[in-house]
Amino acid sequence: MEIRNAHFPGRAPIDAYGNGGFRFAQMSHLGSLLCVPSGIYGWNLTDPSEFTLEAFSRVFEETDDIEVLLVGTGKELTPLPAALRDKCREFGILADPMSTGAAVRTFNVLLSENRAVATALLAVE
């Protein structure tokens, strides 16, 4: 099996989630996702305890094009670490944690409205 950095170079709504992955743009991805203005990236996180500033570095590289960051924390809502909330606030980004399902639905609505939105989604079974 070949493991490579997954990247879809564009913005696309999330068509489905569950079974440990996501479907978007007529493709599927097993694992978590980070959706930012430059594209959709595979994200190697599996648990909210892994939410570090480094894990969100790609978000901080694209702050000029992000006003809202939706963070799908899995099946249950988990608050964001204070350091992550503070860093987002420093860049003028509203970081909103919610369950992955809620984050997918909200992301799709905001994306359809051409809003400056990004999302970090932990995969759920």
C-alpha positions as CSV (number, residue, x, y, z in Angstrom):
1,M,0.0,0.0,0.0
2,E,1.3,3.4,-0.9
3,I,0.8,6.2,1.7
4,R,1.0,9.7,0.4
5,N,-0.1,13.2,1.4
6,A,-3.7,13.5,0.3
7,H,-4.6,16.9,-1.3
8,F,-7.5,18.0,-3.4
9,P,-6.6,21.4,-4.9
10,G,-9.8,23.3,-4.6
11,R,-12.9,23.9,-2.5
12,A,-15.7,21.4,-2.4
13,P,-18.7,20.5,-0.2
14,I,-18.5,17.4,1.9
15,D,-21.0,14.9,0.4
16,A,-20.9,12.3,3.2
17,Y,-19.1,11.4,6.4
18,G,-18.8,8.4,8.6
19,N,-17.2,4.9,8.4
20,G,-13.9,6.6,9.3
21,G,-13.8,9.0,6.4
22,F,-15.4,11.5,4.0
23,R,-16.7,11.8,0.4
24,F,-16.3,14.9,-1.6
25,A,-15.7,15.9,-5.3
26,Q,-16.6,12.4,-6.4
27,M,-13.8,11.0,-4.3
28,S,-13.5,9.4,-0.9
29,H,-10.9,9.8,1.8
30,L,-10.3,7.6,4.8
31,G,-9.3,9.6,7.9
32,S,-9.6,13.2,9.0
33,L,-9.7,16.3,6.8
34,L,-8.5,19.9,6.8
35,C,-10.4,22.1,4.3
36,V,-8.8,25.5,3.8
37,P,-9.0,27.9,0.8
38,S,-6.1,26.3,-1.0
39,G,-7.7,22.9,-0.9
40,I,-8.7,19.8,1.0
41,Y,-5.9,18.0,2.8
42,G,-5.7,14.7,4.6
43,W,-5.1,15.4,8.3
44,N,-3.4,12.8,10.6
45,L,-5.4,13.6,13.7
46,T,-7.8,11.1,15.4
47,D,-8.6,12.8,18.7
48,P,-9.2,16.3,20.0
49,S,-6.3,15.8,22.4
50,E,-4.1,16.2,19.4
51,F,-5.3,19.8,18.7
52,T,-2.0,21.7,18.8
53,L,-1.0,24.9,17.1
54,E,1.3,22.8,14.8
55,A,-1.7,20.7,13.8
56,F,-3.5,23.8,12.6
57,S,-0.4,25.4,11.0
58,R,-1.9,25.3,7.5
59,V,-4.9,27.3,8.8
60,F,-2.5,30.0,10.1
61,E,-0.7,30.1,6.7
62,E,-4.0,31.1,5.0
63,T,-5.5,33.5,7.5
64,D,-6.1,36.2,5.0
65,D,-8.8,34.1,3.4
66,I,-10.4,32.6,6.6
67,E,-12.9,34.3,8.8
68,V,-14.5,31.2,10.3
69,L,-12.9,28.0,11.3
70,L,-15.3,25.1,12.1
71,V,-13.7,22.3,14.1
72,G,-15.4,19.0,13.9
73,T,-14.3,17.3,17.2
74,G,-15.8,13.8,16.5
75,K,-19.1,12.5,17.7
76,E,-19.1,14.8,20.7
77,L,-18.4,18.5,21.1
78,T,-15.0,19.1,22.8
79,P,-13.8,22.6,23.7
80,L,-10.8,23.9,21.9
81,P,-7.5,24.3,23.8
82,A,-7.0,27.9,25.0
83,A,-3.8,28.3,23.0
84,L,-5.6,27.4,19.8
85,R,-8.6,29.7,20.5
86,D,-6.2,32.6,21.3
87,K,-4.1,32.1,18.2
88,C,-7.3,32.1,16.0
89,R,-8.5,35.2,17.8
90,E,-5.1,36.9,17.1
91,F,-5.7,36.4,13.4
92,G,-9.3,37.5,13.5
93,I,-10.7,34.0,13.0
94,L,-13.8,32.8,14.8
95,A,-13.0,29.2,15.8
96,D,-16.1,27.2,16.5
97,P,-15.9,23.7,17.8
98,M,-18.8,21.3,17.2
99,S,-19.5,17.6,16.4
100,T,-18.1,16.5,13.1
101,G,-21.6,16.1,11.6
102,A,-22.6,19.7,12.6
103,A,-19.3,21.0,11.2
104,V,-19.8,19.3,7.9
105,R,-23.4,20.7,7.5
106,T,-22.4,24.2,8.6
107,F,-19.3,24.2,6.3
108,N,-21.5,23.2,3.3
109,V,-23.9,26.0,4.0
110,L,-21.2,28.6,4.5
111,L,-19.3,27.4,1.4
112,S,-22.4,27.6,-0.7
113,E,-22.7,31.3,0.4
114,N,-19.1,31.9,-0.7
115,R,-18.1,32.7,2.9
116,A,-14.4,32.7,4.0
117,V,-14.7,29.4,5.9
118,A,-12.3,26.6,6.7
119,T,-13.0,23.4,8.6
120,A,-10.9,20.8,10.4
121,L,-12.8,17.5,10.6
122,L,-12.0,14.5,12.8
123,A,-13.3,11.3,11.1
124,V,-16.0,9.4,12.8
125,E,-17.2,5.8,12.5
